[in-house]
């Protein structure tokens, strides 16, 4: 089994346990469930925003123990003060060191779009996402079939959530697009080798229909890469590891955004 298959297998066990502890009727009584959501699509397409989706995670399969003792409150606020357009919060515990509580904390202290970054394979997780304060869910084409993507995205919309569809290849893109998708993300990381290459985003950029907001995910490190991807039509740039590899991720985020803005003004 590759790492993605291991994550999905563990997720199935996790969902079964959570359904027993927190039935959907209980989730619907949460403080966040009736709250209005914030549009990621709108924020990424605003001319006054950077397009950066700054990620909060403690570890990952490709980089263990990035920031095991991070404060979600401090980091999320710091990212927003640095000029990030949105937050991505990892809620997977075993492989990324996250939790639903992390997203709830980020929601409490920030008014901005928040993506719940997890491996959604069950409708229960979508209801759960709304109950913890998420605005957007991630659907990964590699682990879902087309019918699941349509069903899950329609359920998300019925709850006021937007949907970011993640693809890695042309075949995944061709087999997964649906009218109920809001944003299409290209994962630059090879999920078998864990290597990254932004050429994946460049190659798929012209194949993504214009009605979907484009997001490039993983492996982004420099303002030159982001400026190139902007020219290819990308509006969102999901960055985690290159920020979290630094002792002060917020400062690194601010530095990159400043360079992006300077470079954009020079184009």
C-alpha positions as CSV (number, residue, x, y, z in Angstrom):
1,X,0.0,0.0,0.0
2,X,1.2,3.5,-0.8
3,X,0.8,6.3,1.7
4,X,-2.5,7.5,0.4
5,X,-4.0,4.0,0.6
6,X,-2.8,3.7,4.2
7,X,-4.3,7.1,5.1
8,X,-7.7,6.1,3.5
9,X,-7.7,2.8,5.3
10,X,-7.1,4.5,8.6
11,X,-9.7,7.1,7.8
12,X,-12.4,4.5,7.4
13,X,-11.7,3.2,11.0
14,X,-11.6,6.7,12.3
15,X,-15.0,7.6,10.7
16,X,-16.7,4.5,12.2
17,X,-15.5,5.5,15.7
18,X,-16.5,9.2,15.3
19,X,-20.0,8.3,14.0
20,X,-20.6,6.5,17.3
21,X,-19.3,9.2,19.5
22,X,-20.7,12.2,17.6
23,X,-23.9,11.4,15.6
24,X,-24.9,13.8,12.8
25,X,-27.8,15.1,14.9
26,X,-25.2,16.2,17.6
27,X,-23.0,17.8,15.0
28,X,-25.9,19.9,13.8
29,X,-26.2,21.4,17.2
30,X,-22.7,22.9,17.2
31,X,-22.1,26.6,17.5
32,X,-20.7,26.9,14.0
33,X,-23.3,24.8,12.2
34,X,-25.8,27.7,11.5
35,X,-23.0,30.2,10.8
36,X,-22.6,31.9,7.4
37,X,-19.6,30.7,5.4
38,X,-16.9,32.8,3.7
39,X,-16.3,32.2,0.0
40,X,-12.8,31.1,-0.8
41,X,-13.5,31.5,-4.5
42,X,-14.4,35.2,-3.9
43,X,-11.3,35.9,-1.8
44,X,-8.9,34.3,-4.2
45,X,-10.2,36.3,-7.1
46,X,-10.1,39.7,-5.2
47,X,-7.4,41.9,-6.8
48,X,-6.4,43.2,-3.3
49,X,-5.6,39.7,-2.0
50,X,-2.4,37.7,-2.4
51,X,-4.0,34.4,-3.3
52,X,-1.9,32.6,-0.7
53,X,-3.7,29.8,1.2
54,X,-1.5,29.3,4.2
55,X,-1.5,25.9,5.8
56,X,-1.4,24.9,9.4
57,X,0.0,21.4,10.1
58,X,2.4,19.9,12.6
59,X,3.8,17.1,10.4
60,X,3.3,15.3,7.1
61,X,4.4,12.0,5.6
62,X,6.9,13.8,3.5
63,X,8.3,15.9,6.4
64,X,7.9,14.6,9.9
65,X,7.6,17.1,12.8
66,X,7.5,20.4,11.0
67,X,6.1,22.3,14.0
68,X,4.9,19.7,16.6
69,X,4.2,22.4,19.2
70,X,2.7,25.1,17.1
71,X,-0.1,27.3,18.5
72,X,-3.0,27.3,16.0
73,X,-4.2,30.6,17.4
74,X,-0.9,32.4,17.0
75,X,0.0,30.9,13.6
76,X,-3.4,31.4,12.0
77,X,-3.6,35.1,13.2
78,X,0.1,35.6,12.1
79,X,-0.7,34.2,8.6
80,X,-3.6,36.6,8.2
81,X,-1.6,39.6,9.4
82,X,1.1,38.6,6.9
83,X,-1.5,39.0,4.1
84,X,-2.7,35.4,3.4
85,X,-6.0,35.2,1.6
86,X,-7.2,32.0,3.4
87,X,-6.2,29.3,5.8
88,X,-5.9,25.5,5.2
89,X,-6.2,23.5,8.4
90,X,-5.1,19.8,8.5
91,X,-7.5,17.9,10.7
92,X,-6.0,14.4,10.2
93,X,-4.4,13.3,13.4
94,X,-2.3,10.2,12.6
95,X,-0.4,11.4,9.6
96,X,-0.5,15.2,10.0
97,X,-0.8,15.8,13.7
98,X,-4.0,17.8,13.3
99,X,-7.5,17.7,14.8
100,X,-11.0,19.1,14.4
101,X,-10.2,21.4,17.4
102,X,-7.4,23.0,15.3
103,X,-10.0,24.2,12.8
104,X,-12.4,25.3,15.5
105,X,-9.6,27.5,17.0
106,X,-8.7,29.0,13.7
107,X,-12.4,29.8,13.1
108,X,-12.7,31.4,16.5
109,X,-9.9,33.9,15.8
110,X,-10.1,34.6,12.1
111,X,-12.7,35.9,9.6
112,X,-11.4,34.5,6.4
113,X,-12.1,31.4,4.2
114,X,-10.9,28.2,6.0
115,X,-10.3,25.0,4.0
116,X,-10.7,21.8,5.9
117,X,-7.8,19.7,4.6
118,X,-8.5,16.1,5.1
119,X,-9.3,12.9,3.3
120,X,-13.1,13.0,2.7
121,X,-14.6,9.6,1.8
122,X,-17.9,9.8,3.7
123,X,-20.9,12.2,3.7
124,X,-20.5,12.3,7.5
125,X,-17.2,14.2,7.2
126,X,-19.0,16.9,5.2
127,X,-21.6,17.5,7.9
128,X,-18.7,17.4,10.4
129,X,-16.8,20.0,8.4
130,X,-19.7,22.5,8.7
131,X,-20.0,21.7,12.4
132,X,-16.4,22.7,13.1
133,X,-16.4,26.0,11.2
134,X,-15.0,25.1,7.8
135,X,-16.0,27.1,4.7
136,X,-14.5,24.8,2.1
137,X,-13.9,21.0,1.8
138,X,-11.3,19.2,-0.2
139,X,-12.3,16.3,-2.5
140,X,-9.4,14.3,-3.8
141,X,-10.1,12.8,-7.2
142,X,-7.7,9.9,-6.7
143,X,-9.7,8.4,-3.8
144,X,-13.2,9.1,-5.1
145,X,-15.3,8.2,-8.1
146,X,-17.3,10.6,-10.2
147,X,-20.6,9.8,-8.5
148,X,-19.1,10.3,-5.1
149,X,-17.7,13.7,-6.2
150,X,-21.1,14.8,-7.4
151,X,-23.0,13.6,-4.3
152,X,-20.4,15.0,-1.9
153,X,-20.2,18.4,-3.6
154,X,-24.0,18.8,-3.8
155,X,-24.3,18.0,-0.1
156,X,-21.5,20.5,0.7
157,X,-23.4,23.2,-1.3
158,X,-26.6,22.4,0.6
159,X,-24.7,23.3,3.8
160,X,-23.2,26.4,2.3
161,X,-19.8,25.0,1.8
162,X,-17.6,25.4,-1.2
163,X,-15.7,22.5,-2.8
164,X,-12.1,22.3,-3.9
165,X,-11.5,19.4,-6.2
166,X,-7.9,18.1,-6.1
167,X,-6.4,16.4,-9.2
168,X,-3.0,15.2,-10.1
169,X,-3.3,14.1,-13.7
170,X,-5.3,14.8,-16.9
171,X,-7.2,11.6,-16.5
172,X,-8.3,12.6,-13.0
173,X,-9.4,16.0,-14.3
174,X,-11.4,14.5,-17.2
175,X,-13.1,12.0,-14.9
176,X,-13.9,14.2,-12.0
177,X,-15.2,17.6,-13.1
178,X,-18.7,18.5,-12.2
179,X,-20.9,21.6,-12.2
180,X,-21.1,21.4,-8.4
181,X,-17.3,22.0,-8.0
182,X,-16.2,25.5,-7.2
183,X,-12.4,25.3,-7.4
184,X,-9.9,22.9,-9.0
185,X,-6.6,22.3,-7.3
186,X,-3.6,20.7,-9.0
187,X,-1.5,18.8,-6.5
188,X,2.2,19.2,-7.6
189,X,3.2,16.3,-5.3
190,X,3.4,12.8,-6.7
191,X,1.4,10.8,-4.2
192,X,3.5,7.7,-4.8
193,X,7.0,9.2,-4.6
194,X,6.0,12.3,-2.6
195,X,8.3,14.4,-5.0
196,X,6.9,17.8,-6.1
197,X,7.1,19.5,-9.5
198,X,5.1,22.6,-10.4
199,X,5.2,21.5,-14.0
200,X,2.1,19.5,-13.2
201,X,0.1,22.7,-12.6
202,X,1.5,24.3,-15.7
203,X,0.6,21.3,-17.9
204,X,-3.0,21.1,-16.5
205,X,-3.7,24.8,-16.4
206,X,-5.1,25.1,-20.0
207,X,-7.3,22.0,-19.5
208,X,-9.2,23.4,-16.5
209,X,-12.4,25.2,-17.7
210,X,-12.5,28.9,-17.0
211,X,-15.5,28.7,-14.7
212,X,-13.4,27.0,-12.1
213,X,-11.0,28.9,-9.9
214,X,-7.6,27.4,-10.2
215,X,-5.4,26.5,-7.2
216,X,-1.8,25.2,-7.3
217,X,-1.0,23.0,-4.3
218,X,2.3,21.7,-2.8
219,X,5.9,22.4,-3.5
220,X,5.7,26.1,-4.1
221,X,8.7,28.0,-2.7
222,X,9.4,31.2,-4.6
223,X,7.7,34.3,-5.8
224,X,8.9,33.5,-9.4
225,X,7.0,30.2,-9.4
226,X,3.8,31.9,-8.2
227,X,4.1,34.8,-10.7
228,X,4.5,32.2,-13.5
229,X,1.4,30.3,-12.2
230,X,-0.5,33.6,-12.1
231,X,0.2,34.0,-15.8
232,X,-1.1,30.5,-16.3
233,X,-4.4,31.5,-14.8
234,X,-4.0,30.3,-11.2
235,X,-5.6,32.4,-8.5
236,X,-4.8,30.4,-5.4
237,X,-1.5,29.0,-4.0
238,X,-1.7,26.5,-1.2
239,X,1.6,26.6,0.8
240,X,2.5,24.8,4.0
241,X,5.8,23.1,4.2
242,X,7.9,25.9,2.8
243,X,6.5,28.2,5.5
244,X,6.6,25.7,8.3
245,X,10.2,24.7,7.5
246,X,11.1,28.1,9.1
247,X,11.2,28.9,12.8
248,X,8.9,31.8,12.1
249,X,6.4,30.7,9.4
250,X,4.4,33.9,9.7
251,X,7.4,36.0,8.8
252,X,8.3,33.8,5.9
253,X,4.7,34.1,4.6
254,X,4.9,37.9,4.9
255,X,8.2,37.9,3.0
256,X,6.9,35.8,0.2
257,X,3.7,37.9,-0.2
258,X,5.7,41.1,-0.2
259,X,7.9,39.7,-3.1
260,X,4.8,38.5,-5.0
261,X,3.2,42.0,-4.8
262,X,6.4,43.7,-5.9
263,X,6.8,41.3,-8.8
264,X,3.1,41.7,-9.8
265,X,3.5,45.4,-10.0
266,X,6.5,45.0,-12.2
267,X,4.7,42.8,-14.8
